[in-house]
Amino acid sequence: MSFNTKPISTCLVVMAAIMMLLPSCREEQVIFIPEEVEITAPQYTSIQGFYLLNEANKGSNKATLDYYNMRTGRYTRNIFSIANPNVPKEMGDVGNDLGIYGSKLYAVINCSNKIDVMDKNTVKKIGQIDIPNCRFIKFYDGYAYVTSYAGPVIITPNYEQQGYVAKVDTATLQVVDKCLVGFQPDELDIINDKIYVANSGGYMVPNYENTISVIDINTFTEEKRIEIDINLQCCRADKHGNLWISSRGDYYDHPSRLFVYDTRHERLLKTFDTEVSSMWLDGDSLYVIGVQWSYVTMHNGISYALINTSSLEVVSEHFITDGTEQEITMPYGVAVNPITKEIYVTDAKDYVSPGRLYCFSPEGVKQWDVRTGDIPAHFAFVGENTNEK
């Protein structure tokens, strides 16, 4: 598999000329001028590069897609607009998740109620899946499973619209079934033909949900709900049959925490008193970024933890080891190269201006950084031996 960089470089020159000479073909909705910068020397492994989805703030309609090409050492901002110059309003409102399955790249655009489906090599849009208030995506055996809040973006303790998981045929890009779960379901993962869904109830302050929904993947029906903690968010399955689940807490006296649930014996194994806002699983290493806002202290607690998922022990509370985490204002996303083990951390800064991507060595020493779109968040590696969903 190869990533075609030559057409994209050519497009950069053409697009720049068009933007200077002609009115916008997007009705003045151009968000970032596409640009390519050289940041590193080429790397030749089975990993060709990665995409980075920038969420952008709700209502700004500024979600964008970047690409880092490891074969050339070049970073391209807003690559979606280069490949799709005639798509109005570009990607849309809030890029919430990103995944690769087969030859396709899927970008979940939350408040635009859609999933953009692209060719993973050219980024050319080839289809769209319409799902209201869609959140996160997971793939299994020819289908994409997508969590949906289902209802509108309204904060009320009496929210009435139950969430669901949509089953999408990846060949036809059609929703073929739905399974009701709890309120405001977020991340999901799959173990032994069971889908585990983290129900947050995030719109229902202070009446948060506190359960994981368990769906039988063959019948596509909810079997049961397991009580874990309030306002659940992240959900990762490790190779030992355990589920790593995070709670955001209530931002007052109920803190964010991380839980390990044994799906084989249906029991909670351990609780970690660490903030969790994003995490990435690489083998037996779980990289956890924690940003915990407190309305009591009016302060953000920030942490960078590394946990061994086999021993269930914290390996380090500071996986950035050279002190350069002080350069990061608001850590937001994290990823690990499955071959080189380089660590990538994104900085959302003030949430309304361009963020930054930092690369660290496996030992936690800063290698380089580069400007991104607004609120850089979600990664998808291209190549063999990747963590493609």
N, C-alpha and C positions, 0 to 999 in steps of 0.2 A: 504494500500500500504506500502511496506517495502523496505528498501534499504539493499541489501545483502552485508554486510561488511566482513564476514568471508572469502569468496573466494578472495577478494581483498587483505586482510592481508596476506593470504597464498601466493598469487602471488608476493607480495613484496619480500618475502624471496627467492622464486624461481628465480625471475627476477634478483635479486642482484647476486645470485650465477652464473647464466648463463652469466651475463655481465662480471664477473671476469674471467671466465674460457674459454669462447668461443668467436669467432669473432662475430661481430654484424650481426644480420639477416636483418638489414636495410642498409647494405652497408655503415657502419660507419656514418649513419645519425642520430644516437641517440642524442637527444637534451638535455634532462635533465634526470638524473638517477631518476626513480620513488622513492619516499620516503614518509613516513608517520610520522607525528609528533603529539604529544599530546599537545594541547594548552589550553583546558578548561575542566571543569567538564561537565558531560552529561546534556543535557536539554531535557525534555520530553514534547513536545507540538505536535500539528498536523503538524508542520514543521519539516521534518526529516533532512534537510540540504540544501546546495546550491552548484551549480556548478559555477565556475569562469573561463571564457575563457580569456586566455592571448593572446593578439593580436600579439606581437613580431613585430620588425621592418620590413618594406617592404624589400623583397629580402633575408631575413635571413632564411626563411623556418623553423621558430621556434614557430609557434602557438602551445599552449599546453592547456590542460584542467585540472583544479584542482577541488577537492571536499572537502567541510567541512561537516563532519558528526556530527550533533548536538546531536545525541543519544549516541555517544561515546566520543565526545569532541576532535576528531582527524581530522587533516587536511592532505589530501593526494595530493601531487604534481604530475603532469603529469599522471593522472589516465587513460587517453586514451591509453597510451602505455602499461599499465598493462593489460587492457582488450583486446587489439588488437596487440599482439606482432609481428604479421606477416604483418601488414600494412606498406608498404614502405614509407619512408619520413614522417611518422606520419601524423599530421593534415595538414601541409602545410604552405602557405604564407599568413599571416595577418588574424587573427581571428576577424571578424568584427561584429558579432552579435550572440546571443544565445537565444533559446527559447524552451519551452516544450509544446507539444500538445498531449493529450491522453497519450499513452504509449511511445512516442518517444521524444528524445532529438535532436534538430537541431542546428548544428554549421555552421554558414555562414563563409566560408573561401574565402575572397575577391579576392586576386590576384592568388589563385589557381583555381578560377572560378568554385567553387563547394560548395555544402552543404553536410556535413557529417551527416548522420542520424543514431542515435544510440538508443538502448534500454535505457530508462531513469533510470532504476534500475541497470543494469549491465555495461552500457557504451559500450557494444559490438556493433560494427558497423554493421548495417543491410542494409544499402543502401547508395546511393549517387545521388544527383541531380546536374546536370551540367548546370550552368547558368553563362554566362560571366560577369566578374567584378561585382559580386553580392554584395549587401550592407546590407540591413536590411530585417527582416522577421516579418510577422504578420499573425495570424491564425483566421479563421472565417468559421464556418459551414462546416467543412470537407475539407477546402482548406487552403493552405499556400500562402500568397501573398508576393513576394520578389521583392525589387527594384534592378534594374541593370543599371549600367552605359553603358552597351552594348559594348562600344568601348574600345580601349586600353588605358593604363595609359600614356597619353601624355598631357602636359600642352601647350595649344595654344588657343589664342582668337578666332580662326577660326575652332574650333572643329565641326565636321560634323555629328557625330553619336548621334542621339537622344536617350535618355534613355527610359526604359520601366518598367512596373510591370509584373512579370510572375505569372501566376495562376497555382498552383501545387496541384494535387490530393494527399492528404495525405495517401490515401489507397494504391495507386499504385506508388507513388513518381514520377509521370510523369508530365511534363509541358503540360498543356492542352490548354493554351491560353496566349496571351500577349496583353498588352495595352500600346501604346506609350504615354509618358508624356514629361516633359521638359528635359533639359540637366542635367546629373549627379544627378539623384534623390537619396535622402538619406532616412531619416526615414519616416514612414507612420503609420497611425492609421485609425480606422473605427468607424464611428458614423452613426446610422440609415441608414444602407445599402449604405453608401457612403465611399469610400476610399479617404483619404486626403494624398497627397504625397508632401513632401518638396523638391522642385527642387533647387539644389545648383548652378549648373554651375561652380563648383569648379575647373574644368580643364581649364576654359575659361578666366582666369585672363587677363585683368581687366573687361571683359564683363560677369560678373556674371549673373545668372538667378535671378529672384525676385518673383517667383510665387509658389503657391500651386496648384497642379493639383487635380481636383475632379473627381473621377471615380464612375459611377453607378455600384454597385456590381452585379446587376442582369443582365445587358446587357454587362457588362465589357467593357464599352466605356468611354472615357474621355468626360465629359460634359462641363467643362470650366476650366479656370485658374484664380486664385485670386491673385492679386498683394499684397505682404506683405512687403518684404525687400530683399536685396541682400544676396546671399550665405547662403540660409536656410539650417538647419541641423536637429535639434530635432523636434519631432512632437508627442504630447501626448494629448489624449482625456480624459477629466474629466467626472464625472457623471452628470454634469450640461449641457452637450451639447456644451461645449466650447473646443476649440483646443488651446493648448499651443505650440507656435512655436518659435524657436530660430534662430537668424541670427548670423553668424560668423563675419560679417562685412568684411572690406577689409584689415585689419591689418595696416591701415594708419590713415586716419581721419574719417572713417566711422566705429563706434564702434560696437561690439557685443551687441545685445539687445534681449529682450524677449517680445513676443506679445501674446495677448489673443484674439482669434477670435470666435465670437458667430455664430455657424453654423446654428442655428434655424432662426435667423433674418439676417444672412449674413452681419455682420458688425464687425469692429474691436472695441473691448471694451477698451483695455488698452495697454500701452507700458511701459515696465520696463527697465530702464537704468542700466542693470546689465549684466556682462559678463556671457556667458553660453557656456559650453563645454560638460556638461553631466547633466542629471536630472532624478529623480525617483519620481513617483507619488504614494503616499500611502494615500488612502482616500481623504481627502481635503488638505493634506499636500504635497506640491511640494518641494523637496530637490534639490537645484541647485548648481552645482559646476561650477565656472567660471574661466577659464584660458584664458586670452586675450593677445596675443603677439602684440606688437606695433613696427613697423619699424621706428616710429618717436622717441620714447623714448628708443628703443632697450631694452625693459623691459616687463616682464609678469605681468599683473594685475591678482591677484588671490582673489576669494571670495567664501564664503559658505553661501548661502542664503536659508531661509525657507519662503515659500509663502503659504498663505491660498487661495485655489482655489475657495472657496465659497464667501469670502468677497473681493477677489482680492487685498489683502493687504500683505505687507511684514511683517512677524511675527518676523523674526530675520535676521540680516545680518551676524550672526556668529553662525551657529548651532553646531559648536564645541566650547564648553564653557570653557574648562580648560587650554587653551593655548597650548595644544599638537599638534595643527595644524602646529606648528613650526617644528615638526619632519618630516613633509611631504614636500618633495622637489617639486613634480609635481603631484597634485591631478588629477585623470584621470577618475575614475568610482565611482558611488555611488549606494547604494541599501539600502532598509529598510526591516527588518523582519516584515511581516504582523501581526505576533502574539505578539512577545516581543517588537517590535518597536526599536530594536537595529539598529544602523546606521553603515553601512560599507562603508569605503572610501578606494580607491586604490591609490597607489603612483607609477607612471611610472618611477620615478627617472631620469636617463639619457637616457631612451628609448632603450638602448642596453644591459643592464644588468638586473638581476632579480629585480622585483619590490617588493612591500610590501602591505599587506592588513591590515587595521586598523579597529577595532571594537569599537564603542562608545555606551554608554548607551543612552536611549531616551533623557536624559538631556544633552547629548553631552560630557560626561566624558569618557576618554579612558579606555577601559577594557583590551585589548590585541592587539598584532600585530604579523604577521607571514610573512615569505618570500614566494613569489609567482614566477611564470614564468615572462618572459619579457612583460612589458606593460599590467598589469592586468586591465581588462576593463568591461566585460559583465557578468551579474549574471542571474541565473535561479534557483528559489527555488523549492524544491521537497516536496510535501505534500499537504494536503488540505488547502483551504483558502489562496492560494498563488496568486501572480501576474503573473501566467503563461500566456504567450501571447496567 
